[in-house]
């Protein structure tokens, strides 16, 4: 019989067993998330006939649900049974996936409303459970092994997500849109997510929970947030976080809708793009971590954030090309760029909030950052869904025309529907970068210098992973050419100076 009560003493053997379960459980929770969130969740909503407003609400629910972590802190302080809270919220929340699986065989407004309600319950309980989970894991994992344990866990999460993402893409590619076989595919994915999620809760219940130390007296929320809101530098950081999250989440939740409805591609192609983005994210994460440790988080953000925003704006290009293969290649390239750049943004935006927090007050500062993120990222997709019909009825067209003896060349540029979102997101993103420029952080360097560091780090990475002499020579070639050209310039200048000193006619 598994006990959900905390233990006053956790033996080293129990701790090691708990850490092994913690790493292995990632395959189950990662599998449940891979089959029921992100692109698959949006694709399922489109399959059920969801409107743009409904898509926006679904995208906002996970962010707005994070606000429930605030009352969860008070709950844990009053009833310090973190394992019990994690397990119960997981069981009840993931049971909603079974409800969502059953909805695959129905259509109409009522199933969609039930779908949104089930998602809200799942995310809300998940936010409460994650608050208890984080505090529990902080006490279970030894501080000197914290990075190692969660690195292994992240490896499992990413690996399972990639494999199941490819499997889901194949399953959807073999079925026709809005067909009965696709009903069964979506129902199967959400049912499998429910089963793996419930097994995950059973594994979590078997992990030991050290007894929580007595908490100090409860602190009112306003008193908790007063220090970060009263800090001018941190307030500027909150301005960047809020405007950045609003810009990103105004557009990105509708990528699936844009690619499927406006460009006419299958959902399976969107899933493949998601896999490409995850691979790029993994490949870039180590580089951004190295650079953020060596320099400042703000310097990394000053490169990653505008790169990501420019990639969002560049999504407009997908609707300008006539060739389907050119559009596919363009989307793959943009998802590689977005995956690599968002890795740096995610890493450094959390780190900079911690770095700008005074010692002993990190909880309040991170909580303020989380609230700004939840509100901005939660409201943006709702607003986007509400304005979708407005932009769907608008069209902006600009034609560049060249006339000559051989004829007339016209290059039309057309904005319609979701293209407007990408452009607006870019404008808000520019404002976000302005807000970031006002934040002060020790150790920051100029953007141009950071770009040079990124190129240098990329070159070193390629040289390290290359076992082919030709590839290594190719990476050395640009540097060798630059070095050789520089030496030639120095030599010519020295020869000219020597002639000027010895021959008066040269100087005249």
N, C-alpha and C positions, 0 to 999 in steps of 0.2 A: 504494500500500500504506500503510495507516494504522499508525502506530507508537504503541504504548502506553507508551513510555518517556518519562520527564520530560526537559525541555529545559533546558540550562544557560542559554540566552538565548532570551527570547520577544520578538520584534520588536513594535513598536506595531501594525503591520498584522495580525500574527497574533493579538495581544490583542483588537483590535477585531472580527476575524472570530469569535474564540471567544466574545465577549460577545453577538454577534448570534445565534450558534448556541445560546447559553445561554438567551436569551429565547425563541427559536423552539421549542426543545426542550420548553418547558413545555406546548405544545399536545399533544405526544405523550405525555409522562408524565402530564399531567393527564387525557388521554383514557383512558389505561390504568387510572388510579385511579378515574375516574368510572364506568367500566363494570364494575369488579370489586371495589369496596370498599363499606363503609357499608351502606346500606339494601339494595343489590342483593346483596351478599354474604349478608346475613341472609335475604333473600327466597329466594335460591338454596338455602340450607341448609334452610329450611322446605319448599321444593319437593322436596328429597331426603328429607324426613321426619325432619329433625333433632329431637332431644328438647331440652328446656329446658337440660339440662346441656351438651349439645353446643353450643347457642347461646352459653352462658356461656363455654365454652372458646374458641370462635372469637373472641369479643369480647376475651378476655384475651390471646390470642396476640400481637397487635401491641404491647401494652404490655410484656409479659414479655420479648419479643424485644429490646427496647431495652437490656436488661442486657448483651447481647452487644457493645454499644459499648465496654464496659470492656476486654475482651480485644482489641477492634479497635484501641484506642489503642496497645497494646503491639505489635500486628502492624505498624501503620504506622510506629512508631518503629524497628522492626527492618528493615522492607522498605519504604522510602519511595517506593513506586510507586502513588500515589493513584489515577491514572486507570486503571491496570490493575485495581486492586481494585474500583473503581466499575463498570467495564465487565463484568468477569467475574461479579461477584455479581449484576448486573442481568440478564445473559444467562441464567444458571442459574436465578435466582429467578423470572424472568418466564416461563421455559419451563414452570414449574409451572401457569401459567394454562391451557396447552394440556391438561394432565392434568385439570384441574378442568372444562374445557369438555367433555371426553369423558365425564365422570361424569354429565352431564345425562341420558343415556339409560339409566342403571342405577338400581337401587334396592336398599335393604337396608343392613345394618350395615357391610359391608366397604367400599362406596363412600364412606360417610360418614367412616370412619376414614382412608381415603386422602385425602379432601377436607381433613380437619383436618391431616394430615401435610403435604400440599402447601402449605397456608396457613402452617404453621409454618416450612417451608423458605423460602418466599417472604419472610416477615416477618423471619426470622433473617438471611438474606443481605442483605435490605434495610437492616437496622440496621447491619451491618458496612459496607455500601457507603455509607450516608449519612454515617457517621463520616469515611470517606476523602473523600467528596464535599464536605462542609462545610469541611474543612481545605484542600482544593484550591481551592474557589471563593473562600475568603478571600484566597488569594494571587493568583488570576487577576484578580478585579475590583478596580479602583483604589478606595482607601478613600473618595475624594471622590465616587465615582459608585455606591457600594455600594447606597444607598437607591434611587436611580433605577432601576438595573438590576433589582433584585429586586422593585421595585414593578411594573415592566412584566411581569416574569415572573409575579407573583401575579395580575395582571390577566388574562393568558392562562389561567392555571390555573383561575381562577374562571369566566371566560367559557365555556371548554370544558366545565367541570363542569355549568354551568347548562344549556347547550344539550343535552348528552348525557343529562343527567338527565331533561329533558322528553321527549327521544326515547325513552328507555328506558321512561318512564311510559306513553307512547302505545303502544309495542310490547307491553307487558304488559297494557294495557287491552284490546287487540284479541284476546287469547288467553285461553282458559279455564284456571283453576287445575288443575294436575296433568294437563294435556292434552299430546298429542304436539307440537302447535304451540308450546306454551310450553317444551317441551324444547329445541326448535330456537332459540327466542329466547334462553334462558340460554346455550346452547352458543355461539350467535353472538356474544353480548356478551363472553364470556370469551375466545373465539378472537380477536375484534377487539382486546381488551385485550392479548392475548399478542403479536399482530402489531405494534401500535403501540408496545408496550413494547420489543420487539426492535429496531424502527427507532430508537427513542429511544436505545438503547444504541449503535447505529451512529453516531448524531449526536454523542453524548457522546465517542466514540472519536476524532472529528475535531477536538475542542477541544484547544488546547495546554495542557500542564501545566508550570508553572515548577518548576524543581528545588527540592526541599524543603531548607531550611537544616538543618544538622546539629542533631539533637536532643540535649538534655542526657541524662545518665544516667537509666535507668529508675527510677521512684519506685514503691514498693509501694503497693497500693491502700489499705491501712489508714493508711499515712503520708499519703496524699493526702487521705483523708477526715477525718483527725484535726482539722485547723483548723476546718472548718465545724461538726463535731459538738461541738467544744469551745466554740463561740461561743453564749452563752445566747440572744441575740436571734435568731440564725439558726436555732437549734434550735426556737424557738417558731414561726418561719416554716415549718419542716419539719413541725411538728405540724399547722399549718393545711393545708399542701399535701396531706399524707397523708389527713387526715380529709375534706377537700373532695373529693379524687379518689375516695375510697372511696364517699362519699355519691352522687356523680354517676354513677359507673360501676356502682353497685348497681342503678340503675333504667334509665338511658338505653339500654343495649344491648338492652333488652327492649321498647322502644317499638314496634318493628315487630311483635313477637309480640303485644303488647297490642292494637294497632290492628287487626291482621288476624284473630287468633284470638278475642279477647274481644269486640271491637266489631263484627267482621264486615265490615270494609272491604277493598277490593282493595289489592294491593301498589302499583298505580299511584297510588293516593291518597297512600300513604306517601311515594312518590318526589316527588309534588307538594309535600307538606309539607316535605320536605328542601330543595327548591328555594326555597320561601318563606323558610325559615330562613337559607339562604345569602344571599339578597337582603337580608334584615334585617341579617345579619352585616356585609355590605359597607357598607350605609347607615350603620351605627353606628360602624364602625371608626375613621373619621377623627375623630369627636367624642370618643371615648374617648382616642385618641392626644393630641388637643389638651388635654384635661382632665388627663391623667396628666403631661404636660409642665408644665402651669401649676401644678398642685398636687402631690399625692403619689399614688403607685400604690395605697397602702393606702386612701386616700379613695375612689378609683374602685372598688376591690374591695369596699369596705363598702357600695356601692350595687348593683354588678353581681351579686355572689355571692348575696346573699339574694334578689334578684329572680329569678335563675335557679332557686334552690331552691324558692321559692314557686310558680314555674311548674310545676316537677316535681310538687309536692304537688297543684296545681290540676288535674293530669291526672286525678285522681279524679273530677272533675266530669263528664268525658266518659262515665263509666259510670252517671251518675245521671240523665241526660236521656233522655226518651223519643223526642224528635224527632231524626231522622237529620240534618236540615239544621242543627239547633241544635248537635248534636255536631260536625259538620264545621266550623261557624263557630268553635266553642270551640277546636278543635284548631288551626285556622289562626291564631287570635289567640295561643294559647300558643306556637306555633312562631315567630311574629314576636317575641314577648317573649324567648324563649330564644335565638333567633339574635342579637338585638341585645345581650343581656346577656352571652352567652358570649364575644362579641367583646372586651368589656372585660376579662373574667376572663383569657382567653388572653393578651392583650397585657400586662396589668399583672402577672400572676403571674410571667412570665419577667423582666420589667423589675425587679421588686422584689428578685428573687434576685440579679440583677446589681448593683443599687444597694447592697444590704447586703453585697456581697462587697468585701473590702479590695483595693486596687489591686495587681495582680500575682498575685492568688489567685482570680480569677474562675472559672477552669477547675475547680478543686476544689469551689467552692461550687455552681456550676451542675451539676456531676456529682452532688453529694449531692442536689440538688433533683430531678434526673432519676431517680435511684435510688428516692427516696421516691415519685415519681409512678408509676414502672413497677410497683413492688411493690403499692401500694394499688390502682391502677387495674387491675392484672392479677388480683389476688385477689378483688376485689369481684364481678365477673360470674360467676366460678366458684362462689363461695358462693351468689350469687343463683340460679344454675341448679340447685344442689343442693337449695335450700330451696323450689324452685318447686312440687314435688308436695305439700310440707307445707302451703303456703298455699292451694293449689288445693282442698284438702279442708276449709278453714276459711271461715267467713263471720261477719261482724260486722254487726248490724243495729240501728239506732237510729231510733225513730219519734217525731217531734214532732207532737202531736195538739192541735188547738184545738176545743173544744166550745162551741156557742152555740145560741140559739133557732132559727137557720136550718139547723142541721146540724152535722156534724163535718168538720173539715179535717185531713187527715193528710199529713205530709211525711216520707216514709221516707228514711233515709240508710244505704246498704248498702256495706260494704267486702268485696270478694272478690278472690281470685287476685292479679293484679298491683297492685291498689289498695293492698295492704299494703306493697308495695315502695316506692311513691311516698311513703307516710306515713313509713316507716322512713328513707328517704333524707332527708326533711325534718328528722327528728329529729337525724340525724347531721350534716346541714348546719348546724343551729343550734349544735351543738358546734364545728363548724369555724369558725363566725363568732366564737365565744368565743375560740378559739385565735388568730384574726386580731387580735382586740382587744388581745391581749397583746404583739403585735409593735410595736416602736418604729420609726418612720420620720420623718425630718425633712420638714417641709412639709405634714403631713397636716392636714385640716380636719374639722369635724364632719360627720356623715352628712347632717343637715338642710341644711347649707350646700352640700354637694355636690349634693344633689337640686335645690336652687335653681339651681346652675350648669348642671346637666343640662337643666333646663327652659329656661333662658336660651339655652344653646347650640342646643337643638332649635328654639326660636323663631327664632333668627338664621338657622339652616339653611333653615327653611321660607321665611323672607323672601327669602333669597338665591336660592332655586331658583324662587320664584314669579314668574311673568310676568303674573299676573292681578291686576288692582287689587282685585277683590273679595276674593280670598284674602288679599292683603296687609292689607287693611282688617280682615279677620276676625282675623288674628293680632294686629293692633294693638288690637282692641276690648277684650279683657280688661284689658290694661294701662291703656288710657284710662279705663275704668270705675273701676278701682282708684285711679288718680291723681285722678280727679274726686271720688270718694267721700272720699278722704283730705283733699282741699282743703276739701270741705264741712264735714267734722268739725272741721278746724282753724279754719274761719271761725266756726262755732257756738260753739266754746270761747272764741274771742277776744271774741265779742259778749257771752257770758255773764260773762266776767271783767270787761268794761267796765261792764256793768250792776251787777255786785256792788260795784265801786269807787264808783259814782255814786249808787246807791240803797241806803241802809242797810236798807230793808225786805227786800231780796233776801237779804242775808247773814244776817238774823235768821230 
